[in-house]
Amino acid sequence: MGPKLLIVSLNYRTPEMTLRSVQAALREMAGLNAELVIVDNDSGDASFETMQAALGSEDWAQGAPIRLIQSGHNGGFGAGNNVGIRAGWSDGSAPDYVYALNSDAFPDPGSLRALLDHLETHPEAGFAGSYIHGEAGDPHITAFRFPSIASELEGAARFGPISRLLHLRRVPLEMPAQTQRVDWLAGASLMMRQSVLDEIGLFDETFFLYFEETDLCLRAARAGYETHYVRDSEVTHIGSVSTGMKTWGRVPGFWLDSRWHYFTKSHGRAYAAVATLAHLAGGLLWRLRRVLQRKAQADPDHFLRDLVFHDLRAMTRPLPVTRETKPGPAPGAVLGAQSE
């Protein structure tokens, strides 16, 4: 039968798009020993009922290995995916691999098979992710280096000489032309080895949104497992549909919380503070250039001020509690509400 694969699709107020994504995933599950679980992340907008009705009536869903469950509460991206991972297979067993698929991502032909085959033949890899592109074929940057003090300066300054000096510290990688090892990958299309999750834990639920996959890949790397970008696996991604990131007028507090938690958890409070100072220095340089060279605004309103004030306040508070959970029953999840 081949290795057991569990696909987790997390929905938050995008039921129609989630069902479109699920149909694309079902097509790619053909010939694989796979099941799919949709987790409604406490949408509160009749998403669950809409999807439940579709799974009960649409021809494509009849007899398909799909379950629909409720998270019980909206704990964010990582917590919602954890609910699906803990749910496991419908017979109660654990899969060999877990594939996290965004509700606005659509696997292209052969994409799941390529990730699965890669992990099967590369035991050093704990995670593998796809080449992701937009609906018009435009490539999305989804392969990255781990954030650092140097990358905070480089990213905030947006200044050629600094970027050239720190090009090996820049977080976004140049678009890889072939399969290669990377530090971390965006979670829109990410296949994970279950045995690695058993060892390092699931997504840290302290992160509500953003930095959770960065943290997970860093924990895997520190445990000796690599993350691979698999060029032969292609996925179409719309992007930021449920988060609204593209339309942010101001950076939300949860992004600032996640950034601070990532740096303090991974490197300590002093490192996090220096990273913020590096970002402040780069940001001030960028704002000076904006005035002198009349450049357009590139950050949300009041971003630099919000970042500094947030982190100053965070310096006086206890560090966030890390919530790395192991596979098992999902606390709060409504596992009885299923469609199969």
N, C-alpha and C positions, 0 to 999 in steps of 0.2 A: 504493500500500500504506500510505502514511502514515509518520510518524516511527517509528523503531525504539525499542522500550521493553524494558528488561531489569528484571525484578522479582527482588529478592534476598530470600529468606526464610532467616533464620538460626535454626537449631535448637540448643538445648542442653538435652538430657534432657526434652524435651516432644514426643515424636514424634507422638502421637495428636493433640495440639492443633495442631502444625505442619501436619499433613495436613488438618485442618479448615480452617485458615487458607488453605492452598493451594487447597482446593476453592472457597472464596469468591473468591479472587483469579482462578482460572480462569474463573469465571462472568463476572467483570468484564473479562477479557481478550478476550471475544468481540467481534469486529469491530475489534480493535486489532492492530497489527503488533508482537506482544509474545511474549517467551519468559520462562520462570521458572526460576530456579536455586535449589535448596535446598542450603544449606551446613550440614553437621553439624559443629559446632564442637568436635570431639574429645570428644563426650559420654562415651564410655567405658562406656555402659550398654546397648548393643545398639540405640541409637536408629537408627544408620545401617542396620542389618540390618532393623529393623522397617519403616522407611520404604521401603527397597529392595524388600522383599517386597510391600508395599502398592502401590507404583507398578507392580510387575510383574503384579499380580493384580486390582486393583480396576478395574471397568468405566470409572469416570470418568477414570482415568489413561491409558487406552489411546489412543495416538496424540496425546496432549496434548503441547504444547511445554514439557516439564519435564525438567530434569536434576537429579541428586542427586550432590553431590560432598562430599569430606571436606576439612576445613581442614588436617589434618596436625598441628595443635597448637591449644590454646585460648589465643589471645592476647587474648581479650576481645571486646567488642561491635564495636568499630571494626575490629579486625583480621579478625574473622570476616566482616563485611560486605565488607571489602576483597577477601577471597578471591573472593567472588561477583562483585564489580565487575570484578576483573581477568579472571575467566573469560570475560566478554563473551558474545557470542552463540555458538551452537553451531557456526556456520560460521567462527568465528575473528574475525569483524568486531566493531567497537565499536558500541554502541547510540547513539542520540541522547539518550536519557534513561535514568536508573537510578532505580528505585523501591525504597526500603528498607521492608520490611513486617515488623513484629514477628510472632513465631510465635503470640502471643496477641492478634493484631489481625485483624479480619474486615471487609474492604471492603464497604460498603453499596452498593446499586444506584447506578450512575453515578459512583462515587467516583473511579475511575482516570481515566475520560474527563474528568471535571471538572478534575483536576490537569493532565492532558496538554494539554487545550485552553487552560488558563490560561497555561501556560508557552509554548505556541505563539504566543499573542497578546500576551504581555508579555515582550519580549526583555530588559527590564531586570532581570527576576527570574531568579536562578540556581537557587533552590530554592522549592518550594511544598509545603505540608502541609495536612492535613485537620482538620476539626472532629471531635474524638474524644469518644465517649461510652461509658458503661458498658452492661452488658447490660440494665439497667432504664431506659436512656435518660438517665441522669444525666450531665451534661457534665463532662468532664475538663479541667483546666487544662493546656494544652499550648503556649500562646503566651507568650513571655517577653521581658523586657529583658535585656541583658547584665549580669552581676554586676559590682558595683563596691564601693568602700569604703562608700559610703552605703547600698547595699542590704544589706551585711553587718550594719551597725548596725540598720537597720530590721527585717530579718528575725529577728535574734536578740532584739531588745528586746520585740517583740510589744506595743507601747505606743501607744495611740491618738494622742496628740499627736505622737510621733515619726513614726508612719506617715503622718499627715496632712501633716506638714512635708516628708517625703521621698516622697510618693506617686508622683512622677514618676521615682523611682529604684527603686521596688519591683520585684523581678524578675518575679513572676507578673503578667500583664496581666489586667485585667477581661475576662471572656469576650467576645471580639469578636462583634458582632451581624452583621457583614458582612465580606466579603473586604477585607483590608488588609495593609499592610506591617508586619512585626514584626522584632525583632532576631534571635530564634532560635525554633526549634520543636522539640518532642520528636521523637525519631527513630522513633516507632512507625509512622508513615505519612508518609514524606518522599520527594518526587520531586526528583531532582537533574539539572541539565543536564550532560551528559557533557563538553561543551566547558569548562565551569567547573571540573570536577574535573581535566581535563587541565591547566588553568592553575594551580590552587592546590594540587593534590595531593588524595589521598584522606584518609580518617580518620587522624588522628595515632594511631599504635598504641602510643604511650607511655601513653595512657589505657586502662586495662583495662576500666573500666565507669564511666559518668557523666562529664559535661562534654565528651564527644567531639563531640556534635552542636553544643554551644555553641561550641566552638573552630572547627568547620568553618564555621558560619554567620558567625562573626567574621572568619575569613580571607576568606570570600567578600565580606563587606561592605567590608573593607579593600581588596579588589581591584575594588570598584565594582559589585558585584552585590547585589541585594536578595533578601530572603526574604519570601515572601507566605503568609499564612494564607488558605486558600480555603474559605469557609463552605459552599459548595455540595458540597464533597467530605466525606462523612461515613463514619466508620469506627468499628465497635464494638471496644472494647478491654477486656480483662479486667484486665491490668496486673500487673506484678511477679511473674509466675508463675515464671519461671526464676531471677530474682534474689533473691526472698524479701524484698524491701525492706520490705514491710508488716509483717513479723514480726521485724525487727531488734531484738534486745535491746541491741545495742551497735553503733555505726557501724564497719564494717570498714575495715581499713587502706587498701584500694584506693580507697575514696571519699575519704579524707583525702589520699591521694597525688594523685588526680585534681584535687581542688580546688586543691592547692598548685601543681601543674603548670600548671593553667589560668591562675592569677594571675601566676605568675612568667614564663610564656611570653608572655602577652599584655601585661603591664604592667611586668615587672621584679621583682626580689627585694624592693626597698624597698616597692613598692606592695603586694606580697603580705603583707609583715609588717604594714603599717598596716591592711590589710583584716582580718587576724587580730586585731589590737588592737581594731578597731571591733567585731568580732564578740564579743570578750571583754567589752567594755564593755556592749554590748547584752545579752549573756547574763547578766552579773552583775546588771543591772537587773531582768531577768526573774526571776531566782532570788530577789531581794529581794521582789519582788511576790508570788511564789509563797508565801513564808513569811508575809508580812503579810496577804495576801488569801486564803490557803489555796487556791490554784489547783492544778489537776491537772498532773502532769508532762507535758511536751510533747516532750521530746527523749529519745533513747535514753539508757540509763544511762551516766554518766561522760562524756557527749558533750563538754562544754566542756573538761574536763581532757584528754581524749584529743586534742582539736583543738590546744590550746595546746602540749602536750608534743610532739606530732607536728611542728608547725611550728617549734618551737625546735630540734629535732633536724635538721630539713630546712635550717635556716639555716646549719648548719655543714657541710653536705654540698654537693658539686657539684650544679648544677642538672640535672634530668632531661634526657636526650638526646631531642630531638624526632625523631619518626619519621614524617614526612609522606611517603608514598610515592606514586609516579605509577602510572597504569594500566600493566599489563603482566603477564607471567607471575607467578603467585602462588607465592612461595617457600614450600615446605613443603606446598602443597596437593596432594592426591591427585586429580588431574583425570581419571585414567583410570577411576575408580570412578563410573560414571554410569548413569543409567536414562533412556531417552528414549522 
